[in-house]
Amino acid sequence: MAGRDPCKGLRRQLAAHRRKLREFEADPFAHDNAGVLARSPPEQRDKIIQGRIRKLKRQIDSFTRQLERCARRHRSR
């Protein structure tokens, strides 16, 4: 289809993960749906929070690379 963005899904996922990271960094407890932070001892909470931040950043990096590949692949068409 002409005019269709083949990378749209990746753009959406990247934006969503960037938003999740900002929101989680601002208030990790608001995103503690499973209660893991609330039940953890204070000395472990920071490790859990930093682990979640690292995971989101890795996912953002992955989506960024995938989007760049997608854009290169479809630019010449």
Buried (B, 14 or more C-beta within 10 A) or exposed (E): EEEEEEBEEBBEBBEEBBEBBEEBEEEBEEBBEEEEBEEBEEEEBEEBBEEBBEEBEEBBEBBBEBBEEBBEEEEEE
